[in-house]
Amino acid sequence: MSHFGVLDWIILITYFCLLAAMGPIFARVNKSTETFFVGNRTFPAWLLGLAMFATSISSMTVMAYPADAYKTAYLRLLPAFMLPIGIYVASKVFLPFFRKARVTSAFEYLESRFGPGVRMYAALAFLFGQVLRIATILYLISMLFQQMTGATPYMCILIGGVVIAIYTVSGGIKAIVWTQFFQTFLLWLGAFLCIYTVVRGINGGVPEVFRTAWADGKFQLGDLNAATGKIEPSPWFSIQMKSIVLVMVAGLFNWLYEYSSNQNVIQKYVSAKNPKEALRAIWICCFCSVPTWAFFMFLGTALYVFFKQHPDPIAMDILKGANGHKAEEILPFFCVNHLPTGVAGLVITGVFAAAMSASSSSVNSISAVTITDIYRRHMVKNGTDKHYVWAARVVSGVSALLMMGGAALFLEMNTLTLQDLGTKMAAIVAGGLFGLYALGFLTKRGDGWSVLAGIVGTTFFSVYITAVEMKIVTVAKFTALGVSESLAKVLANPFHTYYTGVVGNIVMFVVAYLVATLFQRQQRDLTNLTVWTGAGTPEEG
């Protein structure tokens, strides 16, 4: 069994020191919110594209993709292949507006289209979800830190949170983009060193990985049957199971949300020096992201073959989910037991890079939304740029503290129950945001009241699905109310919960559209706000 040695600690501490230094380097240029949030809109495509890629790859991705391939098969990879389609649609429909309007926040559009109340709702939903996201990322990376180094996870939470705070609070978007550029290569270096070690330990190398995995059905588009413990091919279409077609549809909806209403993406897109550079940046992100996701899936497959050739009782428990072990433990377990000193330090540094790049981007986005959509819009309307930059730094610092506090709370619970509950709450609050943007861009209907109806409908839907998932509503409870058994089965399990996001967006769109059709009397000025009234007109220059 390997241990986290002196060389590993030197590598990790050097990484933290270099990151912390990035903040003061860029702090002197942050004289305005335009600089702090969007870097004066001067970033080139190659830099911005890699930064967007780094934002999309978090510690959850690094651990979850290998875990899924190790335990099951490749169904999880299908949504990744929908990213090019999502980017193409967004580049034609949504993103040109954000460039033309020179927005800082993605939610500025919603006020122009539906009114200030809708903008506030979307901003608050985003803030809630992002705080939860960064706390979860830091919690997960702290557990990996503990497994690999033997140190307390609270040390990781403290160090990671403080370092992120230093370069995001002082350096703003420029510090974040440049650190993400270097973090990208650290992630790739760590991943390649890890898979090199795995394949080197397999008799027969890469060809044997393909032979064994193919024979065991690890490359099929299937999922694990909990009842039989075997991997079974997924149906092409089913609303009750994860099916190939609907998993791809869910993936497409996710990417359309990311590129229409996720501040993390929009903020970087509008930071490019011109529309052509912005377009190149999102395609660079795409061409880096899809192969990287496939790479981490293959890493999980290689780990499966490695431990099949070198049986280990703990690895077997991880595969079967026995004795409290989860699939996400497989990569840390391999790193602890099979990576040599020095390589282990580089690998954990790469994983830290993935976690910190995603977290720092979210912290800056939280600050941008808080200042642009709430503080400047409703609280201090006539402040100086110096004041707003100061306020942005305060919000960034508070966000980092919330991230650290949330991660520590998850750790104290010693279970993901709180995280699961928080994730469900975030889904309830933020459900249907893409449906809201689709209504705004693709139709000429809708106002604040019709959107409110859509929000209420989506919230009731999300609460109901959460109750289904938590077994609060069951077939027995419906039949006790006099509902027929066949209808009770449908009500208690209307569709696989994997599709909740897709259906939630549809509910938002349909309810708001119908209410607007029936009751909306006054028509707002929609010039440059929809695809029918000029929103897609390219930005000059």
C-alpha positions in Angstrom: 0.0 0.0 0.0 1.4 3.4 -1.0 1.4 6.4 1.3 1.1 10.1 0.6 4.8 10.9 0.8 6.9 14.0 1.2 7.1 14.5 -2.6 3.4 14.3 -2.9 2.9 17.0 -0.2 5.5 19.2 -1.9 3.5 19.0 -5.2 0.2 19.7 -3.5 1.4 22.6 -1.4 3.2 24.1 -4.4 -0.1 24.0 -6.3 -2.0 25.7 -3.6 0.7 28.4 -3.2 0.7 29.1 -7.0 -3.1 29.4 -7.0 -3.2 31.7 -4.1 -0.7 34.0 -5.8 -3.0 34.4 -8.9 -5.3 36.6 -6.9 -2.9 39.4 -6.0 -1.4 39.3 -9.5 -4.7 40.3 -11.1 -6.2 42.3 -8.2 -4.7 45.6 -9.4 -6.6 45.5 -12.7 -10.0 45.2 -11.1 -11.2 48.8 -11.1 -14.8 48.1 -12.2 -17.4 45.4 -12.2 -16.9 45.1 -16.0 -13.4 44.0 -15.3 -14.2 41.9 -12.2 -17.0 40.0 -13.8 -16.3 39.8 -17.6 -12.7 40.9 -17.9 -13.6 43.9 -20.1 -14.9 41.4 -22.6 -11.4 40.8 -24.1 -10.7 37.1 -23.7 -9.5 35.1 -26.8 -11.3 31.9 -27.8 -8.5 29.5 -26.9 -8.2 30.8 -23.3 -12.0 31.1 -22.8 -12.7 27.7 -24.3 -10.4 25.9 -22.0 -11.8 27.8 -19.0 -15.3 26.8 -20.0 -14.1 23.2 -20.3 -12.5 23.4 -16.8 -15.8 24.7 -15.4 -17.7 21.8 -16.8 -15.4 19.2 -15.3 -15.7 19.0 -11.5 -14.6 16.5 -8.9 -18.1 14.9 -9.2 -17.3 14.2 -12.9 -13.9 12.9 -12.2 -15.1 10.4 -9.6 -18.6 9.6 -11.0 -17.7 8.7 -14.6 -15.1 6.1 -13.7 -17.4 4.8 -10.9 -20.3 4.3 -13.4 -18.2 2.5 -16.0 -16.6 0.4 -13.3 -20.0 -0.7 -11.8 -22.3 -0.6 -14.9 -21.8 0.2 -18.6 -21.8 3.2 -21.0 -25.4 4.5 -20.8 -24.3 7.4 -18.7 -22.0 8.6 -21.6 -24.9 9.2 -24.0 -25.9 12.7 -22.8 -22.3 13.8 -23.5 -22.8 13.2 -27.2 -25.8 15.6 -27.2 -23.5 18.5 -26.3 -22.7 19.5 -29.9 -26.4 19.6 -30.8 -27.1 21.7 -27.7 -24.3 24.1 -28.5 -25.4 24.4 -32.1 -29.0 25.2 -31.1 -27.9 27.6 -28.4 -25.5 29.4 -30.7 -28.3 30.1 -33.2 -31.1 30.9 -30.8 -30.0 32.0 -27.3 -26.4 33.2 -27.2 -26.5 36.0 -29.9 -28.9 37.9 -27.7 -26.6 37.9 -24.7 -23.7 39.2 -26.9 -25.8 41.9 -28.5 -27.3 43.1 -25.2 -23.9 43.1 -23.5 -25.3 41.5 -20.3 -23.4 40.6 -17.3 -26.0 38.3 -15.8 -28.1 35.8 -17.8 -31.1 36.9 -15.8 -31.2 40.5 -17.1 -33.0 39.2 -20.1 -35.9 37.9 -18.0 -36.7 41.4 -16.7 -36.9 42.8 -20.2 -39.1 39.9 -21.3 -41.3 39.2 -18.3 -40.6 41.8 -15.6 -38.5 42.2 -12.5 -40.2 39.6 -10.4 -39.3 36.8 -12.8 -35.7 38.0 -12.9 -35.5 37.9 -9.1 -37.0 34.4 -9.0 -34.5 33.0 -11.4 -31.6 34.8 -9.7 -32.5 33.4 -6.3 -33.0 29.9 -7.7 -29.6 30.0 -9.3 -27.9 31.3 -6.1 -29.5 28.5 -4.1 -28.4 25.8 -6.5 -24.9 27.1 -6.9 -24.2 27.4 -3.1 -25.4 23.8 -2.8 -23.2 22.7 -5.8 -19.9 24.2 -4.5 -20.5 22.9 -1.0 -21.1 19.4 -2.5 -17.9 19.6 -4.6 -15.8 20.6 -1.7 -17.3 17.9 0.5 -16.6 15.2 -2.1 -13.0 16.4 -2.6 -12.4 16.5 1.1 -13.4 12.8 1.3 -10.9 12.0 -1.5 -8.3 14.0 0.3 -8.8 12.0 3.5 -8.6 8.7 1.7 -5.4 9.5 -0.2 -3.4 11.5 2.4 -4.8 10.2 5.7 -5.2 13.8 6.8 -8.4 15.2 8.2 -11.0 16.2 5.6 -11.5 19.5 7.6 -8.0 20.5 6.6 -9.0 20.1 2.9 -12.1 22.1 3.4 -10.2 24.9 5.1 -7.3 25.0 2.7 -9.4 24.6 -0.5 -11.9 27.2 0.7 -9.3 29.7 1.7 -7.3 29.4 -1.5 -10.4 29.7 -3.7 -11.4 32.7 -1.7 -8.0 34.4 -2.1 -7.9 34.3 -5.9 -11.6 34.8 -6.6 -12.1 37.6 -4.1 -9.0 39.6 -5.2 -8.5 38.5 -8.8 -12.0 38.3 -10.3 -12.7 36.6 -13.6 -9.2 37.1 -15.0 -7.6 35.2 -12.2 -10.2 32.5 -12.5 -9.9 32.1 -16.3 -6.1 31.9 -16.2 -6.1 29.4 -13.2 -8.6 27.3 -15.1 -6.3 27.3 -18.1 -3.5 25.8 -16.1 -5.9 23.6 -14.1 -7.0 22.0 -17.4 -3.5 20.7 -18.1 -3.1 19.5 -14.5 -6.3 17.5 -14.8 -5.2 15.9 -18.0 -1.7 15.1 -16.7 -3.2 13.4 -13.5 -5.7 11.5 -15.6 -3.1 10.2 -18.1 -0.7 9.2 -15.3 -3.5 7.3 -13.6 -4.7 5.4 -16.6 -1.1 4.6 -17.6 -0.6 3.0 -14.2 -3.8 1.0 -14.5 -3.1 -0.3 -18.1 0.5 -1.0 -17.2 -0.8 -3.3 -14.4 -3.1 -5.3 -16.8 -1.7 -8.4 -18.5 -2.3 -7.7 -22.2 -2.6 -3.9 -21.8 -5.2 -1.9 -23.7 -6.2 -4.8 -26.1 -7.1 -6.9 -23.0 -9.2 -4.1 -21.6 -11.3 -4.1 -24.8 -11.5 -7.9 -24.9 -12.5 -8.5 -21.3 -14.8 -5.5 -21.1 -16.6 -6.5 -24.4 -17.0 -10.1 -23.2 -18.5 -8.9 -19.9 -20.9 -6.4 -21.6 -19.2 -3.3 -20.1 -19.4 -1.4 -23.4 -23.1 -1.9 -24.0 -25.7 0.8 -23.6 -27.2 -0.7 -20.5 -27.8 -0.3 -16.8 -27.5 -2.4 -13.7 -30.6 -4.4 -12.7 -30.8 -4.0 -9.0 -32.8 -7.2 -8.6 -30.5 -9.5 -10.6 -27.2 -7.7 -10.0 -26.5 -7.9 -13.8 -26.0 -5.4 -16.5 -28.9 -5.5 -18.9 -29.3 -3.6 -22.3 -31.5 -0.6 -22.0 -34.6 -0.4 -24.1 -34.7 2.1 -27.0 -37.7 3.8 -25.6 -39.4 3.6 -22.2 -40.7 6.2 -19.8 -40.5 3.8 -16.8 -36.8 2.9 -17.3 -33.7 4.6 -18.5 -34.0 4.2 -22.2 -31.5 5.1 -24.9 -33.7 7.7 -26.7 -35.0 9.5 -23.6 -31.6 9.5 -21.9 -30.3 11.4 -25.0 -33.3 13.7 -24.8 -32.6 14.4 -21.2 -29.0 15.2 -22.1 -30.1 17.6 -24.8 -32.4 19.4 -22.4 -29.5 19.7 -19.9 -27.2 21.3 -22.4 -29.9 23.6 -23.7 -30.3 24.8 -20.1 -26.6 25.2 -19.6 -26.2 27.4 -22.7 -29.5 29.4 -22.3 -29.7 30.1 -18.6 -26.7 29.0 -16.6 -24.7 32.0 -15.5 -21.5 30.0 -15.4 -21.7 29.6 -19.1 -23.3 32.9 -20.2 -20.8 34.9 -18.1 -17.8 33.4 -20.0 -19.5 33.6 -23.4 -20.1 37.3 -23.0 -16.5 37.8 -21.8 -15.1 37.0 -25.3 -13.6 39.8 -27.4 -16.2 39.4 -30.2 -18.9 37.0 -31.4 -16.6 34.9 -33.5 -14.3 34.3 -30.6 -17.2 33.5 -28.3 -18.5 30.9 -30.8 -15.0 29.4 -31.2 -14.7 29.2 -27.4 -17.9 27.1 -26.9 -16.8 24.7 -29.6 -13.4 24.4 -28.1 -15.1 23.6 -24.8 -17.2 21.0 -26.6 -14.3 19.3 -28.4 -12.4 19.1 -25.1 -15.3 18.0 -22.9 -16.8 15.1 -24.9 -13.5 13.2 -25.3 -12.6 13.8 -21.7 -15.9 12.4 -20.4 -15.3 9.3 -22.7 -11.7 9.1 -21.3 -12.9 8.9 -17.7 -15.5 6.3 -18.6 -12.7 4.2 -20.2 -10.6 4.7 -17.0 -13.5 3.1 -15.1 -13.6 0.2 -17.5 -9.8 -0.3 -17.2 -10.2 -0.3 -13.4 -12.8 -3.1 -13.8 -10.4 -5.2 -15.9 -7.5 -4.4 -13.5 -9.3 -5.7 -10.4 -10.6 -8.7 -12.3 -7.0 -9.7 -13.0 -5.9 -8.7 -9.5 -8.8 -9.5 -7.2 -9.2 -7.5 -4.1 -12.1 -7.9 -1.5 -12.6 -4.2 -1.1 -12.7 -3.6 -4.8 -15.3 -6.4 -5.1 -17.4 -4.8 -2.4 -17.2 -1.5 -4.2 -18.3 -3.2 -7.4 -21.3 -4.9 -5.7 -22.1 -2.0 -3.3 -21.5 -4.3 -0.3 -20.5 -3.5 3.2 -21.4 0.2 2.8 -19.0 0.8 -0.1 -20.0 2.9 -3.1 -18.8 2.9 -6.7 -17.4 6.4 -6.3 -14.7 5.0 -4.0 -13.0 3.0 -6.7 -10.7 5.7 -8.1 -9.5 6.9 -4.6 -9.0 3.2 -3.6 -6.8 2.5 -6.6 -4.8 5.7 -6.1 -4.1 5.0 -2.4 -3.1 1.4 -3.1 -1.4 1.3 -6.5 0.1 4.7 -7.4 3.7 5.4 -6.6 4.9 8.4 -4.6 4.9 11.5 -6.7 2.4 10.2 -9.1 -0.2 10.2 -6.3 0.5 13.8 -5.6 0.0 14.7 -9.3 -3.2 12.8 -9.5 -4.8 14.3 -6.5 -3.6 17.7 -7.7 -5.4 17.1 -10.9 -8.6 16.2 -9.1 -8.2 19.3 -7.0 -7.8 21.3 -10.1 -11.1 20.0 -11.5 -12.9 20.7 -8.2 -11.4 24.2 -7.7 -11.9 25.3 -11.3 -15.6 24.5 -11.1 -16.0 26.0 -7.6 -14.2 29.2 -8.3 -16.3 29.8 -11.4 -19.4 29.3 -9.4 -18.2 31.7 -6.7 -17.6 34.4 -9.2 -21.0 33.8 -10.9 -22.8 33.9 -7.5 -21.1 37.3 -7.0 -22.1 38.5 -10.4 -25.7 37.6 -10.0 -26.0 38.9 -6.5 -24.5 42.3 -7.4 -26.1 42.7 -10.9 -29.6 41.2 -10.3 -30.2 42.1 -6.6 -27.8 44.6 -5.0 -27.4 47.1 -7.9 -30.9 46.5 -9.2 -32.9 46.8 -5.9 -30.7 48.0 -3.0 -27.9 50.4 -4.1 -28.8 51.7 -7.5 -26.4 54.7 -7.8 -23.2 53.4 -6.3 -19.7 53.9 -7.8 -17.9 51.2 -9.6 -15.4 51.1 -6.7 -18.2 50.4 -4.3 -19.7 47.6 -6.5 -16.3 45.9 -6.9 -15.9 46.1 -3.1 -19.4 44.6 -2.7 -18.6 41.9 -5.2 -15.5 40.9 -3.3 -17.5 40.7 -0.1 -20.1 38.4 -1.8 -17.3 36.2 -3.1 -15.9 35.9 0.3 -19.3 35.1 1.9 -19.8 32.5 -0.9 -16.5 30.8 -0.1 -17.5 30.7 3.6 -20.9 29.2 2.8 -19.1 26.6 0.6 -16.8 25.7 3.5 -19.7 25.6 6.0 -21.9 23.5 3.8 -19.1 21.0 3.1 -18.3 20.8 6.9 -22.1 20.2 7.5 -22.2 17.4 5.0 -19.1 15.9 6.8 -20.7 16.2 10.2 -23.8 14.4 9.0 -21.4 11.6 7.9 -24.0 10.7 5.2 -25.2 12.1 1.9 -28.8 12.3 3.2 -28.6 16.0 3.7 -27.0 16.4 0.3 -29.8 14.3 -1.3 -32.4 16.5 0.5 -30.7 19.6 -0.6 -30.5 18.4 -4.2 -34.2 17.7 -4.2 -34.9 21.2 -2.8 -32.7 22.8 -5.5 -34.6 20.8 -8.2 -37.9 22.1 -6.8 -36.8 25.7 -6.7 -34.9 25.8 -10.0 -37.1 23.5 -12.0 -38.2 24.7 -15.4 -35.7 27.4 -16.0 -35.0 26.2 -19.5 -38.7 26.1 -20.2 -38.9 29.7 -19.0 -36.1 30.8 -21.4 -37.7 28.8 -24.2 -41.0 30.6 -23.6 -39.2 33.9 -23.8 -37.1 33.4 -26.8 -39.3 31.1 -28.9 -42.8 32.6 -28.4 -44.3 36.1 -28.3 -46.6 35.1 -25.4 -46.1 35.4 -21.7 -45.9 38.0 -18.9 -45.1 38.0 -15.2 -48.5 36.5 -14.2 -48.4 33.6 -16.7 -44.8 32.8 -15.7 -45.9 32.8 -12.1 -48.5 30.2 -13.0 -45.8 28.2 -14.7 -43.6 28.5 -11.6 -46.4 27.3 -9.4 -47.2 24.4 -11.7 -43.6 23.3 -11.9 -43.1 23.6 -8.2 -46.2 21.4 -7.5 -44.9 18.9 -10.1 -41.4 18.8 -8.5 -42.9 18.3 -5.0 -45.0 15.5 -6.3 -42.1 13.7 -8.0 -40.0 14.1 -4.9 -42.8 12.5 -2.9 -42.9 9.6 -5.4 -39.2 9.1 -5.2 -39.3 9.2 -1.4 -42.2 6.7 -1.3 -44.5 9.2 0.4 -47.1 8.4 -2.3 -47.6 4.7 -3.1 -49.9 2.4 -4.9 -51.4 1.3 -1.6 -52.2 4.9 -0.6 -53.9 5.7 -3.9 -56.0 2.5 -3.8 -57.0 3.3 -0.2 -58.5 6.5 -1.6 -60.6 4.4 -4.1 -58.3 4.8 -7.1 -58.2 1.8 -9.4 -55.1 -0.3 -9.1 -54.0 0.3 -12.8 -54.3 4.1 -12.4 -52.7 4.0 -8.9 -49.6 2.3 -10.5 -49.3 5.1 -13.0 -49.7 7.8 -10.4 -47.2 6.2 -8.0 -44.6 5.7 -10.8 -45.5 8.0 -13.7 -42.0 7.9 -15.3 -38.4 7.3 -14.3 -37.2 10.2 -12.1 -34.2 10.6 -14.4 -36.6 12.5 -16.7 -37.9 14.9 -14.0 -35.9 17.8 -15.4 -37.2 17.3 -19.0 -40.8 17.0 -17.8 -40.4 20.0 -15.4 -39.3 22.2 -18.3 -42.2 21.1 -20.4 -44.6 21.8 -17.5 -43.2 25.3 -17.1 -43.5 26.1 -20.8 -47.0 24.6 -21.4 -48.6 26.0 -18.2 -47.2 29.5 -18.8 -48.0 29.5 -22.5 -51.6 28.3 -21.9 -52.3 30.9 -19.2 -50.8 33.6 -21.4 -53.0 32.5 -24.3 -56.2 32.5 -22.2 -55.7 35.6 -20.0 -52.9 37.8 -21.3 -54.4 41.1 -22.6 -51.5 43.6 -22.9 -48.5 42.9 -25.2 -45.1 44.1 -24.1 -42.6 45.6 -26.5 -40.7 42.5 -27.6 -38.2 44.2 -30.0 -35.0 42.1 -29.9 -36.4 39.8 -27.2 -37.6 36.8 -29.3 -36.4 35.0 -32.4 -39.5 36.4 -34.1 -38.7 40.0 -33.2 -34.9 40.2 -33.8 -33.2 38.5 -30.8 -31.0 36.5 -33.1 -29.5 39.6 -34.9 -25.7 39.2 -34.7 -23.7 41.6 -32.6 -21.9 44.3 -34.6 -18.1 43.8 -34.9 
